[in-house]
């Protein structure tokens, strides 16, 4: 004897991994929910009585928007889907995608909602991993591969932000630019591997000088580094520049070919500005770079803080 059509459909529905369900719109009660729900969430099918049970078994962070969205779409007679975390009986959460079809009466009013719940936890985990990787790659693109501090690209972005802030708030913005003295001779004498190690040590030392939350250190290029110091006047910036020199001196990095002393030293240019509407950051950077060049012309191992 053949099964009835309804029995065949029921068997088909209950053999899928998706969880079928039906809600009667007038009473907002479940007319049916597939037995697969128990395997996935731990709740017995008989415990799904009303739409309230569905709402309460949803993560509090998603509950308000998901319920409001589904009700609004259903009232409008629009098929829809929603992703949310469903509460398991053991207290854990599973990511669900609910795909909903609105069944309407001949007069256009809503008769019932039928749909399928899909377990999308694995997909969500993959998405989170991909987002994490994307963030990691983004961070890497802003990081100097050798020293680990920010690179020129990141400096350009931060400088633009801090320049706008300083202009808007009429606050001083300072730059400290540093260049390792006789670095070519260092590389020629000790080799490029030691040269790389030297750059790392200098970056670490300079990182200790940028102590406030918005103080920012970047490798400007080659053996040149730059500190962006928001809300810092020239006097305070010069003190930080002096601290940078002290921190590098404290490292006592040997430099036999220095031409100054047999230890690594730096030349420093310092500049401060309250940007006006016609001012451009590039001109300011160039002015500070000139001061760094003057520090080198004056015999290196020094600071130039005014033209």
C-alpha distance (Angstrom), angle and dihedral (degrees) to the residues before:
residue distance angle dihedral
X1 . . .
X2 3.80 . .
X3 3.80 122.4 .
X4 3.78 116.3 -113.9
X5 3.80 117.9 -100.9
X6 3.82 90.7 -106.8
X7 3.83 91.0 54.7
X8 3.82 90.6 50.7
X9 3.81 91.5 50.0
X10 3.81 90.7 47.0
X11 3.81 91.1 51.3
X12 3.79 91.1 48.5
X13 3.80 92.6 48.1
X14 3.79 93.8 48.2
X15 3.79 93.5 48.4
X16 3.82 93.5 59.5
X17 3.79 123.2 90.8
X18 3.79 89.1 -129.6
X19 3.80 114.4 88.0
X20 3.83 113.2 -125.2
X21 3.81 120.6 -151.6
X22 3.80 141.6 167.4
X23 3.81 130.2 -156.6
X24 3.80 123.9 -164.3
X25 3.83 105.1 -132.9
X26 3.82 97.8 -151.0
X27 3.82 94.7 54.7
X28 3.84 98.2 24.1
X29 3.80 88.7 -134.8
X30 3.79 130.7 132.8
X31 3.80 111.6 -101.5
X32 3.81 88.6 -176.5
X33 3.79 142.9 -5.8
X34 3.82 124.7 -177.3
X35 3.82 119.0 -108.8
X36 3.86 88.4 -123.6
X37 3.82 86.6 81.0
X38 3.81 90.2 77.2
X39 3.80 93.5 53.7
X40 3.78 91.2 50.4
X41 3.82 104.6 38.2
X42 3.79 104.1 12.7
X43 3.82 94.7 -122.4
X44 3.81 115.5 126.2
X45 3.84 114.1 -120.2
X46 3.81 89.3 -119.7
X47 3.82 90.0 62.2
X48 3.82 91.3 64.3
X49 3.81 98.0 85.4
X50 3.81 107.3 141.7
X51 3.80 140.2 11.7
X52 3.81 84.8 -101.7
X53 3.83 89.3 68.6
X54 3.80 88.3 53.5
X55 3.83 92.3 49.7
X56 3.81 94.5 46.0
X57 3.81 91.6 50.7
X58 3.77 91.3 61.7
X59 3.80 129.2 95.2
X60 3.84 109.6 -93.1
X61 3.84 90.2 -126.0
X62 3.80 92.0 60.1
X63 3.81 100.7 30.1
X64 3.82 101.7 87.4
X65 3.80 98.6 45.8
X66 3.83 95.6 38.2
X67 3.81 94.4 50.1
X68 3.83 93.2 43.9
X69 3.81 91.9 46.0
X70 3.82 94.7 48.4
X71 3.81 93.5 46.3
X72 3.82 92.9 47.8
X73 3.81 92.8 47.9
X74 3.81 92.3 45.7
X75 3.82 92.5 49.8
X76 3.80 88.3 51.2
X77 3.82 88.6 50.5
X78 3.81 91.9 -120.5
X79 3.82 122.1 145.7
X80 3.80 109.5 -127.4
X81 3.79 147.5 162.1
X82 3.80 134.5 -140.1
X83 3.80 135.0 -168.2
X84 3.80 117.8 -145.1
X85 3.79 142.5 144.2
X86 3.80 113.0 -98.4
X87 3.79 121.0 -152.7
X88 3.81 116.8 -117.9
X89 3.78 121.0 -145.9
X90 3.84 88.9 -111.9
X91 3.84 91.0 58.2
X92 3.79 97.6 -102.6
X93 3.81 125.0 117.7
X94 3.82 132.0 -124.7
X95 3.80 124.8 -164.2
X96 3.82 110.0 -117.9
X97 3.79 132.3 -171.0
X98 3.81 109.6 -153.8
X99 3.82 113.4 -160.0
X100 3.81 110.6 -165.4
X101 3.80 131.9 -165.2
X102 3.81 118.4 -167.1
X103 3.85 114.4 -139.2
X104 3.80 111.6 -155.4
X105 3.79 133.8 -160.2
X106 3.83 120.3 -121.1
X107 3.83 88.4 -97.2
X108 3.82 90.5 56.4
X109 3.81 96.8 -106.9
X110 3.81 118.5 131.2
X111 3.81 114.3 -92.9
X112 3.80 101.8 175.5
X113 3.79 146.6 -31.1
X114 3.76 121.4 -118.8
X115 3.74 124.9 -177.1
X116 3.76 152.9 138.5
X117 3.79 130.0 -108.4
X118 3.82 115.2 -147.2
X119 3.79 126.2 -164.6
X120 3.84 103.8 -125.8
X121 3.83 97.7 167.7
X122 3.80 93.2 116.5
X123 3.79 91.3 49.5
X124 3.82 90.7 49.9
X125 3.81 91.3 49.9
X126 3.81 89.4 51.8
X127 3.83 91.2 47.6
X128 3.83 90.7 50.6
X129 3.83 90.8 49.3
X130 3.81 90.4 50.1
X131 3.81 91.7 48.2
X132 3.82 89.1 49.4
X133 3.80 90.8 50.6
X134 3.79 90.8 47.1
X135 3.83 90.3 52.2
X136 3.80 90.2 47.5
X137 3.81 91.4 51.6
X138 3.79 90.5 47.2
X139 3.81 90.5 52.2
X140 3.80 90.6 47.4
X141 3.79 90.8 52.8
X142 3.84 88.1 58.0
X143 3.80 95.0 44.7
X144 3.79 128.6 86.2
X145 3.80 104.4 -119.0
X146 3.81 94.7 -142.1
X147 3.81 107.1 40.7
X148 3.82 100.3 25.1
X149 3.82 93.1 -130.3
X150 3.80 122.7 115.6
X151 3.80 117.4 -68.2
X152 3.82 131.8 -133.2
X153 3.80 92.1 -89.3
X154 3.81 90.8 56.7
X155 3.81 91.1 44.5
X156 3.83 90.3 55.4
X157 3.83 90.9 51.4
X158 3.84 94.5 46.8
X159 3.79 92.5 44.2
X160 3.80 90.5 55.0
X161 3.82 91.6 51.2
X162 3.82 95.2 45.6
X163 3.82 92.1 44.2
X164 3.83 90.1 55.3
X165 3.83 91.3 46.1
X166 3.82 92.3 49.5
X167 3.82 92.0 47.4
X168 3.82 93.1 47.4
X169 3.83 95.4 45.0
X170 3.86 95.1 35.9
X171 3.81 89.5 -126.3
X172 3.83 127.5 146.3
X173 3.79 117.9 -101.9
X174 3.81 118.6 -161.3
X175 3.78 133.1 -161.6
X176 3.79 126.7 -161.6
X177 3.81 114.1 -166.1
X178 3.81 119.6 -169.8
X179 3.78 133.0 -172.0
X180 3.82 126.4 -172.1
X181 3.80 110.3 -117.8
X182 3.81 117.2 -117.9
X183 3.79 92.6 -6.8
X184 3.81 93.3 156.6
X185 3.82 88.8 57.7
X186 3.83 88.8 47.2
X187 3.81 90.5 55.3
X188 3.81 92.7 44.0
X189 3.80 91.6 51.5
X190 3.83 103.0 38.1
X191 3.82 101.1 25.2
X192 3.81 131.7 -115.2
X193 3.82 95.8 -77.6
X194 3.81 90.4 58.3
X195 3.81 87.7 43.2
X196 3.82 89.8 56.7
X197 3.81 90.6 48.2
X198 3.81 89.4 50.2
X199 3.83 91.3 53.6
X200 3.81 89.9 51.2
X201 3.83 91.7 51.4
X202 3.81 91.5 48.2
X203 3.84 91.0 49.6
X204 3.82 91.0 50.2
X205 3.81 91.9 48.8
X206 3.82 93.1 48.3
X207 3.82 90.0 48.7
X208 3.83 87.6 66.3
X209 3.81 90.4 58.5
X210 3.83 94.2 57.1
X211 3.81 97.4 71.2
X212 3.82 106.3 151.1
X213 3.80 122.4 83.2
X214 3.82 95.3 -107.5
X215 3.83 98.0 37.3
X216 3.77 105.1 114.7
X217 3.81 132.9 -160.1
X218 3.80 125.8 -164.9
X219 3.78 138.8 167.6
X220 3.78 102.3 -114.7
X221 3.78 94.5 -165.8
X222 3.81 138.8 -60.0
X223 3.82 107.8 -7.4
X224 3.84 93.6 -18.7
X225 3.82 124.4 107.3
X226 3.80 131.6 -176.3
X227 3.81 134.9 -156.1
X228 3.82 120.3 -156.2
X229 3.81 110.1 -155.0
X230 3.83 114.9 -173.0
X231 3.83 119.5 -157.8
X232 3.82 90.6 11.2
X233 3.82 124.2 131.4
X234 3.80 123.9 -144.7
X235 3.80 94.6 -98.3
X236 3.83 92.7 53.7
X237 3.83 91.2 42.8
X238 3.84 90.8 52.4
X239 3.82 89.7 52.0
X240 3.83 89.3 52.4
X241 3.82 89.4 48.7
X242 3.83 89.1 52.8
X243 3.79 89.2 48.9
X244 3.82 89.4 52.9
X245 3.81 90.2 55.2
X246 3.81 91.0 47.3
X247 3.81 92.6 49.8
X248 3.82 91.5 51.5
X249 3.83 91.5 45.3
X250 3.81 88.4 51.6
X251 3.83 89.4 58.6
X252 3.84 88.1 61.9
X253 3.80 93.3 -152.8
X254 3.84 107.6 -174.2
X255 3.82 115.8 -120.0
X256 3.80 110.5 175.6
X257 3.82 93.4 176.8
X258 3.80 97.1 47.6
X259 3.80 102.0 116.7
X260 3.83 89.0 -146.3
X261 3.82 110.2 54.3
X262 3.83 128.3 -24.0
X263 3.85 90.1 -101.1
X264 3.79 132.2 79.3
X265 3.83 114.3 -90.5
X266 3.80 136.3 175.5
X267 3.79 137.2 -141.9
X268 3.80 116.4 -138.9
X269 3.81 137.9 -159.0
X270 3.81 120.3 -165.6
X271 3.80 128.7 -166.5
X272 3.80 136.5 172.6
X273 3.78 130.3 -168.2
X274 3.79 142.0 168.0
X275 3.83 98.0 -147.0
X276 3.77 118.7 -132.0
X277 3.80 126.1 -158.7
X278 3.79 95.2 -91.1
X279 3.81 95.3 46.4
X280 3.78 123.5 104.7
X281 3.83 126.1 -153.6
X282 3.82 92.4 -134.9
X283 3.83 92.2 61.9
X284 3.81 89.7 49.7
X285 3.83 92.4 50.0
X286 3.81 90.0 49.0
X287 3.83 91.1 50.3
X288 3.82 91.5 52.7
X289 3.81 90.3 45.4
X290 3.85 88.2 55.0
X291 3.80 89.0 54.3
X292 3.79 89.2 52.2
X293 3.82 88.2 51.2
X294 3.84 89.2 50.5
X295 3.83 90.0 52.1
X296 3.82 87.9 54.9
X297 3.83 92.0 46.9
X298 3.79 90.9 51.2
X299 3.78 91.9 60.7
X300 3.84 103.1 -76.4
X301 3.86 126.5 -108.9
X302 3.81 89.8 82.5
X303 3.80 147.1 92.4
X304 3.81 129.0 -112.9
X305 3.79 111.1 -165.3
X306 3.82 100.9 164.4
X307 3.80 132.0 37.6
